[in-house]
Amino acid sequence: MLESFMKPLLNTPPYIVSYAQIYQFLTGKNSLSLGRQVHAKMILRGVIPNAFLAAKMVAMYGSSGDVSSVAKLFDRVTQPTVLLYNSVVRAFTNSGCCNKTLEVYNQMHFLGFRADHFTLPFVLKSCAELFRVGLGECVHGVSLRSGLELDVYVGSSLINMYVKCGKVREGRKVFDGMSMRDHSAWNALIAGYTKEGLFDFAEDLFRRMPNRNIVSWTAMISGYTQNGLADKALGLFDEMTDEHSVVKPNWVTIVSVLPACAHSAALERGRKIHSYASANGLDLNSNVQSALIAMYAKCGSLTDAEYYFGRMRSSEKHLDAWNTMITAYASHGKGMEAVSLFEEMIIAGVQPDAVTFTGLLSGCSHSGLVDVGIKYFDRMSTVYFVEPCYEHYACVVDILGRAGRLVEGCNLISCMPMQAGGSIWGALLAASRKHRNLEFAEISAKKLFVLEPNNSGNYVLLSNMYAQAGMWDEVNSLRALLKSQGMKKTPGYSWIENNGKAHFFLGGDKSHVLAKEIYTLLEQLPEKIKAAGYIPDTSFVLHDVSEEEKEDNLLTHSEKLAVAFGLISTSPGTVLRVTKNLQICGDCHTAIKFISKIYGREIIVRDVSRFHNFRNGLCSCGDYW
């Protein structure tokens, strides 16, 4: 080891060693300007860096992100060494120039230089970033022939490469063959299992892992959240914040767990996590602030989202924060506010991206801002330098469809530069139902039957339109097709949070512990809301049965059950927040407007596409949904 360290110094002039020491001192100290000054003096004095000095200079330039100088220095060295190659490989990798890393590695390999345990981890990291699993496997072979696979850093890098390239099984083989494992090896494999949804394996590793660190905990929480397992994410976060837990959350953990609250509309849990973050100074991080804004918006508290966005300093309002707030306005049907915020963002000098325009166009769609939305769509590439992609075309089709401009929507689909998929034809189908246009509904549905053959919702929606038109033969034909293909209608369900617990309701559900009280209230409800002007819309009950039976069916829709539970289980004046897995029923929408007025309650219903804020007999959507 001492010999390999001293070898580069043999026959090296003292002044070269001195310059090398200066650059070693400057590395990592953000002293790029000073390093360049020293380099300039070297040039003036005619000092030509050898491989040893160049390696130190490359390390300094690389630590400052100046990859251009790294490349120029490397090209001018006529007799490179492994030390220099390692410095260049590290500089390019850490600067995100992974293609350059692989080029240098290939050159190194071609010239016969032997990669070592300093080279391979960075090469493998670049393979992982570029999903070059084939080259990664070749590097794995090199590590085996060199006896480096057992090196803890090389082994961890191999696991990470395989996991990121979707080959978790191969990563596990490397893991099982390692005699020594560091945190990186365990964490990489845990992250791989959670990414693939293999939580039994991930949980087994997590529980067996000695001395779990913050990355281990956060990887599990993030994996649960990203796979829709909100309860498990929140449960593990509780375990982590327990007074006996050695490892405590950091800002990354908070950012990972907040979407779990948003997913399950658990506002009370979100507030508690916010309090924890505040008490530990974690809410000062701009990423946490953006995640909090998103959580409040998705849990139905737009007021809180606006408040915390307003509290952010201008310097902290990066693109993600603006996008989060624009999207929040869109989902709450506040199209004009989304447009106004977009213009404010442009004035602030923040360059929009594709996500910005998805939120902006969605806001225009939900608010009926047809001409405004089309104007921004037309200016995306010419004024804001953002090329429209699939999601933007889907938004514009939705904008036109909701406004009843079905012919224009269909024409746009035919002119798109890409193939229309399920979301675009789905938008046209939903618009066709809203405007009761069977011609376009059939066109859209037939496309969807091919694109999404297992999506029962498309069959049901067309079937419902046939039922509304009294076309019972067509209804029976579609139902028979559904049955023959083994598909079932997705059941509608709703839930409401009370005292930190979510209460779920299916249509006609009588399993809740307060079912008797809920149904007693619902039985009294029609008389109260009819007196205020409510007229049941039985077109949303599409069975060939009597009007009385249809009204009874409407009464037990899941969103009405959830609202009724909220009314009997909370004190007067408490805001009710209901979430539904499908789009809110039209009759329920009308009924809840009257309920909000009669009971003096604010009722917020989040359905699959947006929020409806009911207050004093009105809805925030203005009945445009």
N, C-alpha and C positions, 0 to 999 in steps of 0.2 A: 504493500500500500504506500509506504514512504517513498519507494523507488518510483512508482507511477506519478506521485505528486512532484517529486524533484526533477523528473526527466525533462519537462518543458523548460526548466530554469537553467539546464546545463548549456553552456556556451551562449547564454543570453546576455547581451550587454547590460550593465547596471542601469543605464538610463531607460532602457526598455522596461526593466523590472519596476523602476520608479513610476513610469507612466501607467503601468498595469495596476500598481497599488492605488494610484489616484483614481482610476476608473472603477476599481473595485469599491473604493470608498463612496464614489458618487452613485453607484448602482442602487436603485430603489429609493433614492432621496429626492426625486423629482428635480434634479439639477441638470436638466437637458441643456439649458443655455450655457452653464459653466462647462459642461462636457464638450460642447461644440467649440468654446473658446480654447480649451486645452488642445482639441483636435486641430484647430486653425494654427496654433503655435507650433504644433508638431510638423505641419505641412511647411510652414515658413522655415523651419530649421532642417527640413529635408529628412525627417524621421519617417521611415517606412515601416508600418506595423508588421511584425511577423505573426504567425498563427497564434502564439501565446497572447500577445498584446491585443490582437484583433478580437480574440475570444472575450477578453475583459471589456473592450469597447462595445462589442455587440451586446453583451449583457446590459451595459448601461443604456444604450440606445433602445434595446428591447424593453427594458423596464419603464421607459418613458413613452413607449408606443411609436417610436420613430422607425418604422420598418423599412422605409426608403433608404435610410442611412445604413441599416443592417445589411440590406441587399448589396449596396454599393461596396461596403467594406469587404464583404464575403467574396465578391467577384474579383477583388484586387489582390487577394492572397493567393500566391502561386503554389504554396506548399501547405495545404490545410492539414489539420490534425483532427482526431476524434473530439478533442476538447472544443475546437472551433465549431465543428459540426453540431455538437451538442448545444452550444450556445445559440447557434442560428436556429436550430430546430425548436428550442425552447422559446426564443424571441418570436418566431412566426406563430407558433401555437398559441401563446399567451395573448397575442395581438389579434387572434381570430383569422389569421391567414393560413388556414389549414391546407389548402391546395399547395401553397408554397412549401409548407412543412413536408408534404409527401414528395414533392419534386426534389427537395434537398436530400431526403432519406433515400430516394431511388438513386440519386447521383452518388451518394455515400456508399451505397451497396454495390453499385456498378464499379466504383473505383477500388473496391476491396477493403474498405474500412469496416471494422467490426463494431456493430452497434452494441452498446452496453446498457446497464440498468439505468443510466441517465437518459439515454436516447429513446428507448422503447416506450416508456410511459407517455411521452409527448406525441410520439408517432401514433400510438394507439388511441390517444385522445382525439387526434385529428381524424383518424378513421371513423371513430364514433360520431363526431360532429358531421361528417360528410356521408355517413351510412355506408362506408366502403368496407363492408364485411368481408369481401373476398381478399382485399389487401390485408385486412386485420387478421385473417386466418393465416396468410403467408407470414406475417410478423409473429404470430403465435408459433409457427413452425421454426422461425429463427430463434425464438426464445427457448424452445425445447432443445434445439441443437446446441445452444450456448449454455444450457443449464440455468437459464434465467427465469424459467417459469415459476420456480419456487421463491424467487425474490418477492417480497411482500408488495412492493410498489408495482412491479411488472404484473404480478398476479391480480392485484386490485384493478389495474388498468385494463387487463384482458376481460375481467368480469364486466366492467363498465362498458367496454366496447361491444361485447356480445349482447348485453342487456339493451343498450340503446339501439342496436340493429335488430332487435326483436328475436334474438336467439337466447332465451333465458335458460334453456336446457344446457346449452354449451357453457354458459356462464356458471351454472351450478356444478358442472364437471370440474371446471377450473377451481371453484371454491372448495369442493370436496377434496381436491388433490393438494391443497395448500397446507403445509405443516404449521405455518404461522399466518394469522390473519389480523389485519388492522381494521379500524372502524370503517374505512373506505370499502373494503371487500364486503363486509356485512351489509352496509348501507346500500351499496350498488345493487346487490342481489335482492334486498327487500324492495327497493324502488322498482326493480324489474318485475317482480311478482305482482306488485300493486298495479303497475301499468297494464299488465296482462289480465288483471282481475283475478289472479290466483291468490286469494286472501288466506286460504288455509295454510299455504306454504309461507306466505309473508308473515302471518301471525306466529307460526311455529318458529321461524328464524328470529323474529322480534323478541319473543319470550325467552329464547335460548341464548340470545346475544349477551355476552358479559359486558358490563359497563356501558349500557346504551347511552348514546350522546344525543345532543339536540337534533342532529341530522336524522337519527333513527326515528325519534318520536315524530318529527315533522314529516318525514317520508310516509309514515303510516297514516297520519292525519290527512295529509294531502291526497294520498291514494284513496282513502275512504271517501273524501269529499268529491274527488273527480269521478268516482264511480257511482255517485248518487247515494252512498251509504252515510247519510247525514247523522243518523243516530249514533253510529259507531264512531264517527269523527268527533262528535261532541262528547261522547262517553270517554274516549281516550284523552281528550283535552281536559276533562274533569279530573281524570286520574293523574295527568301531568301537573295540574295546578293544586293537587292535594298537598297539604302541609308536610307530608312525609316524603314527597317526591324530591329526589336529589336534583333532577334536571328540570328547569323551568322554561316556559315558552320564551322565544325571542320574537322579533317583528315578523320573521318569515312564518313562524307558527301561527301567529294571529292572522296573517294574510291567507294562510291555508285553511283555517277553520271558519272564518267568517262566511265564505260561500255556502257552508253547510247550513248555517242559520238561514241564509237567503233561500236555499233549495227547499227547506221545509217550512218557510215563512215563520220561523221561530224568533219573533221580534224580542220577546223577553230574554231569551238566551243571548241574543245579539247584544242587547243592552248590558248584560252582565259581563260579557267578554270585553265590551268597550270599557266598562268600569275597571276591569282588571288591567287592560292595556294602559289606561290613563294613570292608574295607581303606580304602574311600573315604568312610566315614561315612554312606552312603546308607541303611543299614538302621535308622537312627534315625527315619526317616520312618514314620508309622503306616500309610500306604498300602502301603509296601514290606513292612512286617511282616505285614499281612493277606495280601498276595500270596505271601509266603514260607510262611505257614501253609497256604494253599490248595495251593501247589506240593508241599509235603511230603505233605500228605494225599492228593492225587491221584496222587502217585508211590508211594503205598503205605507211607509212613513216618509212621504216625499218632503214634508216639512223639515224633518231631521236631516235628510240628504242635502237639502238646500242650505240649511244652517251650517253644516260642517264644510260644505264646499265653499261657502262664503267666508268661513274662518281661515281658510288656507291662504297663505301669503302668495302673492303673484309668482314669486320665484319657485314655489313648490308646485304650482299648477302645471305639471307636465301633461303631455298628450293624453295619458291614461285617465287622469282626473277629469279633463274636459270631456272625453269620450263617455266616461261613466255617467256624468251628469246629463249630457245630451241624450244618452240612451234612457236614462231615468225619466226624463221629461217625455220621451217618446212612448214608453210603456205606460205612462199615466195619462196619455192622450193630450199632453200639453204641447201641441205642435208649434204654436207661436213662440212659446218659451224656448223650445229646442232651436228654432231658427234664430231667435235673438241671441242665445248663448253661442251659437255657431259664429255669428257675426262678431260677437265680443272676442271670441277666441282668435279670429283672423286679425282683428285690430291689435290683439296682444302679441302678434307675431308668431303664433304657433301654427305649424304646417299640419293640415288635416291629413288623415289617411283613410283607408278603405273602411275601417270600423266607424270613423266619424260619420261618413256618408250613409252607412247602413242605419245608424241611429237617426240621423237627420231625415232621411227619406221615410223611415218608419214613422217618425213623428208626423210628417206631412200626411202620410196615409191614414193614420188614426184620427187626424183632425180635419180631414177633408180639404187640405191645402193642395189641391190638384195642380194648379198652375205654378205655385211656388215650388212644389216638389219636382215638376218636370223642368223648371228653370235650373235648379241646382244640378239635376241629373245631366242636363245638356252642357253645363259649365264645368263638370268634374274634371275632364282631361284638359280642356283648353285654358281654364282660369286657375284651377287648383292642382293640376298635374297629377291627378289620381285617375288611373284607368278604371272604368266601370267593370265590375266583375259580376259573377252569377247572382250574388246576393242583392246587388243594386238593381239588376233587371227584375228580380223577383219583387222588390219593393215597388218599382214603378208599375208593374202589372197589377199589384195590389192597389196602388193609388188609383189607377184607371178603373179597375174592377169595382172597388167600393163606390166610386162615383157613378157607376152605371155605364161607363164607357167601355163596354165589353168588346166591341168591334176593334177599337184602338188597342185594347189590351192584347187581343188575339193577333193583330197585325204586328205588334211589337215582338211577340213571341216568335213569329215567323222570320223576323229580321235580325234576331239575336245572333251574335258571332259564335255562340256556343249552343249545344243541345239543351233544350229545356228539360228540367228534371221535375221531381215530385213536388217541390215547394212552389214552383211557378204554376204548374197545372192545378195544384191544390188551391192556390190563391184565386185562380179563375173559376174553379168549381165553387168555392165559398161565395164569391161575388155573384155567380149565376144563381145560387140558392137565394141570396139576399134579394136579388131583383127578379126572382122567379122566372128565369129564362131557361127553359128546358133544353133549347137547342144547344146553347153553349155548355150547359151542364153535362149533356151527353158527350159532347166533343171532349171536354176535360176529363170526364170520368173514364172514357175508353182509353185515353192516354195513360191515366193513372193505374188502370187495371193491369197494364203491361209493365209500367215502371215500378209499381208497388203492389204486386199480386197478393201479398199477405196482409195488406192494410185494410182491415174490415171497415174502417171509418169511411172510406170512399164509396164502398157499396151501400153502406147505411145512409149516407147523405143523399145519394141519387135515389135510393129507395124511398126516403122521406119525401123527396120532391115529387116522385110518382104518386105517393100517397096523398100529398096535398092536392094534386091534380085529379085525384080519384081514379088513377090508372092502376087498379088493383091487380090486374094480370101481370103487369110489369113488376109490381111490388113482389108478388109471389114468385116470379121467375128469379129475381135477384136474391130473394131469401133462400130459395132452393139451391142457387149457385153457391151462396155462402155456406150452406149446410153441407153440400157435397164436397166442398174443399176443406171442411173441418174448421172454418173460421168462426169466431164468435165476436159479437159486438163488444167493444171495450166498455166496461161498466163505468158510468159516471160516479165519481165520489168527491166529497168535499171534506175539508177539515178546518178546525178553528182551534186556536191556542188559548188556553185558560190556565193561569197559575203555573206556567211553564210546561204544561202537558198538552199534547195535541189530541183532539177528539175527532175521530173519523166517522163519516156517515156515507152509506150507500143509499141509492134511491129506494124508498120504502123500508128502510132499515128500522128494526125495532129491538135491536140487541143492546142499545145503550142503556146504562143503568138509570138514566132519567127519561127513558123512552115514553113512559106514561105522561109525565109532565110536558114533554115536547109535543106529543100528539094532542094533548088537551089544548095547548096554546094554538096549534095549527087548526084544530077544529073550530076554534072561535075566530080565527083570523079572517076567513072569507067575508063574514058579515061586516067586520070592521073596515076592511079595505074596500069592499064594494060600496059601502056608504060614502067613502071618500072619492069614488069614481072609478075604481078598478073594475075592468072587464076581463075575465079569463080568456086567454088566447089558446083555444084548444087545438089550434093547428099544430102545436108542438107535441101533441099526443096523437100519434099517427096510426093507432089501431082502429079497426072498423068496429067501434063500440059506441054506446050512447054518449051524449054530451055530459050527462051527470057522472058517468064513469070516467070520462076524460078529465073532468074537473077534479075528481078525487085523486086521479093519477098525478096531476100537476101539483097537488098539495104536498106530495111526499117526495118531491125532487130533492136531491142531496143538499143543494145549496140552501133550500128553505129549512131543512132539518137543522143544518149547522147554524143558521141565523136564529132559529127558534131556541136552540140550546144556548146560544149567546145571550139572548134576551132574558132567559130564566136563571142563568148562572152568574151574571155580572150585575153590578150595581148600575142604577140609572145614570146615563151620561157617558158610560164607558164605550169607547170606540170598538166596534166588532170587526175583526179581520178574518175573512173567510177565503180559503184557497180551493179552487176546483181544478181537476186534472183535465177537463175538457172545456169547450167554450160554454159560457153561461147560457142557460136556456132563455129564450126571448120572453116567455111569460114570467120566469123568475126575475128577470131584469125589471119588468114592469111592476111586479108585486113588491120587490124590495124597495123600489122608489116610494111606494105608499107606506111600507113598513117604517122606513126612515122618518117619514113625516109624522105618522101616528104615534110612534114611540119616542120621537125626539132623539134618535140615535144617528151617529155617523157610522155607516156600514161600508167597509172597503172589501170588494170582492176581486181577487186576482184569479183570472182564468188562464187558459193556455196561451193567450196572445196579448193580454193587457190587463190594466187595473180599471175597475169601475168604482168610483167614489160616490156613494149615495149620501145625500144630505138634504133634509127638508123637502123631500119629494122630488129631487132632481138628481141626475147623474152627471158626473164630470165628462162623460163621453158625449153629452148632448144628443143621445140616441143615435150617434153616428158610429156604428161598430160592426 
